[in-house]
Structure formats: structure tokens, C-alpha cells
Amino acid sequence: MDPIRAIAPILALASFALVAARGLLMQSGAANTLKDALIAMFLGLIAGTICAAIVRSVVDEHNKEYARANPVRPIGWVEPDQQITEADVMEQSGLVGAGASSGVGANPSTTSKKM
């Protein structure tokens, strides 16, 4: 779920709760308190929608700048000015390791002569 979508309803419910609590503390009539709370909820929903739109545009702009600054490169990507050596290729392919001293891909059990 997109957390930015939650801004408007949260602000609307908070506005409703605050105005309803104020009405209860001031001992206003139920109809008057409910009317004020519903108006506050509607205004909170509008304000939350505007805030969510602003936050969405800021986040989208940040993501675009980040993507421009940090492009995703495929595996094995080499910068144009970088030279590739055979050792680099072998290291990336996993051929360099424990068996490197006996030869690449050499298996001692298959290279020994059978009698």
C-alpha cells in the first residue's frame, strides 16, 4: 500500500476527533457538536488531499533525481574508460577459487590415470 494515500483520511479523522472532543468538553449539544465535527472532517479531507498531492510530487521528483544520478546497470557492466582483464572475467564468472592452482575446471578425480 502506498503510505501517501493515508494522509487525507488520517487528517480527516483527526480533525473529526479533535472537534468532537472539543464539543464534548464544552458540553455543547449533540447535534451542534456532530455538525461541527462533520464539517471539520470534510475540511480535513480536503486539506489532506492537498498535502498528499504535494508530498507525492516531492517524492516523485526525488525518485527521478535519484534514478538519474544512480542508473541501474546490467551485470557485467564496464565503464567505457575501464579495461577488462582475463582475471576480471574469471573472477566474475566464479572460475577463480580453490581449484585455481590445479587449472581452471580441473577435477583431480577425473584427471588421474586409471589402472
Secondary structure as GFF3:
##gff-version 3
##sequence-region A 1 115
A	DSSP	three_ten_helix	3	6	.	.	.	ID=ss1
A	DSSP	alpha_helix	7	25	.	.	.	ID=ss2
A	DSSP	alpha_helix	30	69	.	.	.	ID=ss3
A	DSSP	alpha_helix	86	93	.	.	.	ID=ss4
A	DSSP	alpha_helix	108	111	.	.	.	ID=ss5
###
